[in-house]
Amino acid sequence: MFALDLPADNLLYLVLYLVTLMLHVVAMNYVVGGAMVVAGATVYRVVGNYCDATRSIVAVIKDWLPLALGVTITLGVAPILFIQLLYKHAFYTANLLLFHRWMAILPVLIIAFYLLYLQKSAWIERRSQLVRALVALGVLAMFLFVAWSWSENHLLSLASQQEWTEHYAAGRMWYETPETLPRLLLWMIGSLSTLSVLVAWQLRGSASSTTVRRLALVGLSGAVGSVLAAGWYWAALPEAVRTAIAEPANLSLVIGGGVGLAVFVAAWVQMARSGRMPAMLLWLATGGMAIAIPCATLLREVRRYVALVEVGHWQPAVEATQDSAQLGGFGVFLLFFVLNAAAIAWVLRRVAQQLQHNA
Ligand code: HEM
């Protein structure tokens, strides 16, 4: 496992990067999976009516999507800081090469934010089913664009100097590889699994047996779909990456991820059978995801490591991170950490007081 050979400073930044990225991934899964469910249900509503169970799932997701998007974006900031410390050269070269395409993420996210509020407004309730479906599809398309941009940027950041030069000389704004589609599909379909658990916790007190089965369908589709997408992705991976993944330490991550997914599936199958969501089974499904997500995130880093070694960008990145670690600034970091933590605690307290006052 490449990480174990890293100097202590680099390892610390890598761990911080991975932990904060996982938090971003969980929130992003709610946003992407939620937009998929809402769009699917709203489009279906154009031709037919859906049951109370689907209505309750769609209602809670619609209600929480704006907040979830805010959380996703906020939780993206920490990993973007750590990625600069770890892989600055590769990351920023990809950013610069994609240029306007990359920056388009910002206006797209701003429009998506407004559409999410529109989607839960009383105004849209008075519009036709077709208009509602178009808004839901618009939201989904925007999130797919953002997710695709991150995957494309990531893959471009792993390319060689020669590929970067060719990309720039050709004036291209898109970077296509055989990995892009299966990789994106894996992220998108996998998000349904995380979503199912999060919504299950939200609806736990009120879910009917049909609601439980609908949620199980969402979660199990996510699990089965991710296995199929992972199979496709495996076929599209460069030979060197497949060889690295077959090494015992990395293989244990594949097995760990598989075990996590199996626990998740077993818990949802049991809940679908009984039509109930007892805390023990819900914790099992949550635990399954809590194993699968870190394993997948670590494997994702193995893919990056193999590529950067191959193109000669790994060692310079390790050295640059060590240089950055010597620059100091820990005191300033701590000061702002304390100030921000105090500000957040104050806001939470004010909200809690206001809620108590209103109750
Ligand atoms: C709805 C909005 C967003 C979606 C759907 C989304 C989706 C994704 C996806 C799919 C990936 C993984 C890409 C891959 O491995 O192929 C990713 C990675 C990442 N995202 Fe987000 N993201 C969103 C917003 C943001 C924002 C606003 C930030 C920064 C403030 C951010 C920061 C990151 C970082 C740092 C990574 C890791 C990049 C890397 O390692 O190359 N994300 N995001």
Residues whose N, C-alpha, C, O or C-beta is under 5 A from the ligand:
A	BS01	HEM	M28 V31 T72 I73 G76 V77 P79 I80 F143 V146 A147 W150 S151 H154 W187
